[in-house]
Structure formats: structure tokens, C-alpha cells
Amino acid sequence: MMGNRGILHDHTGRIVRRYAVKRWIACVLEFRGRRRSVMTPGRYTELFFLDEATALAAGHRPCAECRRADYLRFRELWSACIGGPADADSMDARLHAERLAGKDKRIYRQQANLLPDGTYIVLDSQPWLLWQGELHGWGDSGYSQRRPIPRGELEVLTPRSLVSVLGAGYRPGVHPSVSRR
């Protein structure tokens, strides 16, 4: 999964900003044979995610071009559970307000039993994916730890609107390591 937040790097390839636009999208790695050179000067900066659940936790939504079917399903569920306009600009404006608290990642608390599969939480200063009744510890090459979901309130990384869309039935793609025993 690849993310796009605009041009984040300078001509030397050094990251100089966290985002350049409010439209944070999650794309497939291959689409219609297109080829890109990573961090080409003057072109958007490619961000790479372990899987779609990770991209959602960062505040990205499905791309309307390369992931058209996912985008249309996402937009349909957004409209049903969030209400109001469900066009890209409206969704992106709301997500942008939800994903950051100043310059920091916005984290909020929610009861564990209200969180759907695909939600990311933070526990013991580490990110965890809630999936099929367990927590799965994130790592850059996959999910390597498991633990039971604690009761009570948890610190949630996935923006609220995205948690609502997950709760309405959107099933994000997850890395295959989540199902290894």
C-alpha cells in the first residue's frame, strides 16, 4: 500500500514536511503499468504502509482512481454512518481535522468493546491492530505479537470517522502475518 500527502521532500530527497495537502490517499503499488522513481524532485512523495489498516490509522482513505471499487464502497459507508456530503473534498476536510492535534497525531479514548476490526490503538507505547478478537502488534515487516484485547478505554490511533466507517462494514486489507499462528 502506498500513500500520498503531496510533495514532502526537497530536491535532495530529504523530508521537509509531514504533509502538503489535506487529501491523504492510499493507493495500490501497481496500477495500469505506471512506473515511478521514488522521491522524484517536484513529484509527490511516496509513503509506504504495511497494509490498508495501517494507512487508515494514519488518516488515509482509498484512492478514487487506482482503488475505485474500494473508494465507492468507502464513500457509500461514509455517507450512511457519517452523513452529510461524501465527496472527496468533504471527506478529506473532516479527516484532516480529525487526524492532527496541532502538529501531533490526534489520539482519543474509546471503550474497547465499541472498536471494530481494523482499528489501531496504542498500548504500552506501541501500535496494535484490533483484528478478529485480538490485538496484533505492528512491525515494519508484519504483525509478530498477539495479545488479548483489554477491557475498558483504549487510546485510539485511527481517526474517529474512519472507525465509524470500519464499524459500518468496511473491511481493510491486512498484512498476511495477521493470520499466522
C-alpha positions as CSV (number, residue, x, y, z in Angstrom):
1,M,0.0,0.0,0.0
2,M,1.3,3.4,-0.9
3,G,0.2,6.7,0.5
4,N,0.2,10.2,-0.9
5,R,0.2,13.5,1.1
6,G,1.7,15.7,-1.6
7,I,5.4,16.7,-2.1
8,L,7.1,16.2,1.3
9,H,10.7,16.1,0.2
10,D,13.2,18.6,-1.2
11,H,15.4,18.2,-4.3
12,T,17.9,16.1,-2.3
13,G,15.3,13.6,-1.1
14,R,15.2,15.0,2.4
15,I,11.8,15.0,4.1
16,V,10.9,18.6,4.9
17,R,7.2,18.5,5.9
18,R,4.7,15.9,7.2
19,Y,2.0,16.8,4.6
20,A,1.5,19.3,1.8
21,V,-2.2,18.8,1.1
22,K,-5.4,17.7,3.0
23,R,-6.0,14.9,0.6
24,W,-4.3,11.9,2.1
25,I,-5.0,8.8,-0.1
26,A,-4.0,5.1,0.0
27,C,-3.0,3.6,-3.4
28,V,-2.1,0.3,-4.7
29,L,1.5,-0.3,-5.6
30,E,0.8,-1.3,-9.2
31,F,-1.7,0.4,-11.4
32,R,-2.0,0.3,-15.2
33,G,1.7,-0.3,-15.7
34,R,2.7,3.1,-14.3
35,R,6.3,3.3,-13.1
36,R,7.7,5.9,-10.7
37,S,11.1,6.8,-9.4
38,V,10.7,7.1,-5.7
39,M,11.2,10.7,-4.4
40,T,11.5,12.3,-7.8
41,P,12.1,16.1,-7.3
42,G,8.9,18.0,-7.8
43,R,6.6,14.9,-7.7
44,Y,4.6,13.6,-4.7
45,T,6.5,11.7,-2.0
46,E,5.6,8.0,-1.9
47,L,4.8,6.8,1.6
48,F,4.7,3.0,2.1
49,F,2.3,1.2,4.6
50,L,2.3,-2.3,5.8
51,D,-1.3,-2.7,4.8
52,E,-4.5,-0.7,4.4
53,A,-5.4,-0.9,8.1
54,T,-2.1,0.9,8.8
55,A,-2.9,3.6,6.1
56,L,-6.3,4.2,7.7
57,A,-4.7,4.6,11.1
58,A,-2.5,7.3,9.7
59,G,-5.6,9.0,8.3
60,H,-5.5,8.0,4.6
61,R,-8.6,6.9,2.7
62,P,-8.9,4.8,-0.5
63,C,-7.8,6.4,-3.8
64,A,-10.7,7.2,-6.2
65,E,-8.6,6.3,-9.2
66,C,-6.5,3.2,-8.6
67,R,-8.9,1.7,-6.0
68,R,-12.2,2.8,-7.5
69,A,-14.3,-0.1,-6.1
70,D,-12.9,0.4,-2.6
71,Y,-13.4,4.1,-2.8
72,L,-17.0,3.8,-3.9
73,R,-17.8,1.3,-1.1
74,F,-16.0,3.5,1.4
75,R,-17.9,6.6,0.2
76,E,-21.2,4.7,0.5
77,L,-20.5,3.6,4.1
78,W,-19.2,7.1,4.9
79,S,-22.5,8.6,3.7
80,A,-24.5,6.0,5.7
81,C,-22.7,6.4,9.0
82,I,-21.3,10.0,9.0
83,G,-23.9,11.7,6.9
84,G,-23.5,14.9,5.0
85,P,-21.6,15.2,1.8
86,A,-19.5,12.2,0.9
87,D,-17.4,13.7,-1.9
88,A,-13.6,13.5,-1.7
89,D,-13.2,17.2,-0.6
90,S,-15.7,16.9,2.2
91,M,-14.3,13.6,3.5
92,D,-10.8,14.9,3.3
93,A,-11.6,18.1,5.2
94,R,-13.2,16.2,8.0
95,L,-10.4,13.6,8.1
96,H,-7.8,16.4,8.2
97,A,-9.4,17.9,11.3
98,E,-9.5,14.5,13.0
99,R,-6.0,13.2,12.3
100,L,-3.9,16.1,13.8
101,A,-3.9,18.0,17.1
102,G,-1.7,20.9,16.1
103,K,1.5,19.2,14.8
104,D,0.9,15.9,16.7
105,K,-1.1,12.8,15.8
106,R,-4.6,13.1,17.4
107,I,-5.3,10.3,19.8
108,Y,-8.5,9.8,21.6
109,R,-10.0,7.3,24.1
110,Q,-12.9,4.8,23.3
111,Q,-14.3,1.8,25.0
112,A,-12.6,-1.4,23.7
113,N,-15.9,-3.1,23.1
114,L,-17.0,-0.3,20.7
115,L,-14.0,-0.6,18.4
116,P,-14.4,-2.6,15.1
117,D,-11.8,-4.8,13.3
118,G,-9.2,-2.7,11.5
119,T,-8.9,-0.1,14.3
120,Y,-5.4,0.8,15.5
121,I,-4.8,1.5,19.2
122,V,-1.7,2.3,21.3
123,L,-0.9,0.2,24.3
124,D,2.4,0.3,26.2
125,S,3.6,3.0,23.8
126,Q,3.2,0.5,20.8
127,P,0.7,0.4,18.0
128,W,-1.7,-2.6,17.9
129,L,-4.2,-3.6,15.3
130,L,-7.6,-4.9,16.6
131,W,-8.5,-7.8,14.4
132,Q,-10.8,-10.8,15.0
133,G,-10.9,-10.5,18.8
134,E,-7.2,-10.0,19.4
135,L,-4.6,-7.3,19.3
136,H,-1.8,-7.7,16.8
137,G,1.5,-5.8,17.4
138,W,2.6,-3.7,14.4
139,G,6.1,-4.1,13.0
140,D,7.6,-2.8,9.8
141,S,7.6,-6.3,8.3
142,G,4.4,-7.6,9.7
143,Y,2.5,-8.4,12.9
144,S,4.6,-10.5,15.2
145,Q,2.9,-10.3,18.6
146,R,-0.6,-11.1,19.8
147,R,-2.4,-10.3,23.0
148,P,-6.0,-10.2,24.3
149,I,-7.9,-7.0,24.0
150,P,-8.0,-5.3,27.4
151,R,-11.3,-4.1,28.8
152,G,-12.2,-0.5,29.3
153,E,-11.0,2.5,27.4
154,L,-8.2,2.4,25.0
155,E,-6.1,5.1,23.2
156,V,-7.2,5.0,19.6
157,L,-4.9,6.0,16.7
158,T,-7.4,5.6,13.8
159,P,-9.4,8.8,13.2
160,R,-13.0,8.7,14.5
161,S,-14.7,8.9,11.1
162,L,-12.6,6.0,9.8
163,V,-13.5,4.0,12.9
164,S,-17.2,4.7,12.1
165,V,-16.7,3.5,8.5
166,L,-15.0,0.4,9.8
167,G,-17.8,-0.2,12.2
168,A,-20.3,0.2,9.3
169,G,-18.7,-2.7,7.5
170,Y,-15.6,-1.5,5.6
171,R,-13.0,-4.3,5.7
172,P,-9.5,-3.0,5.2
173,G,-6.8,-5.2,3.7
174,V,-4.4,-6.5,6.3
175,H,-0.9,-8.0,6.0
176,P,-0.9,-11.8,5.8
177,S,1.1,-12.1,9.0
178,V,-2.0,-11.2,10.9
179,S,-3.4,-14.7,10.3
180,R,-0.2,-16.7,11.1
181,R,-0.3,-18.7,14.3
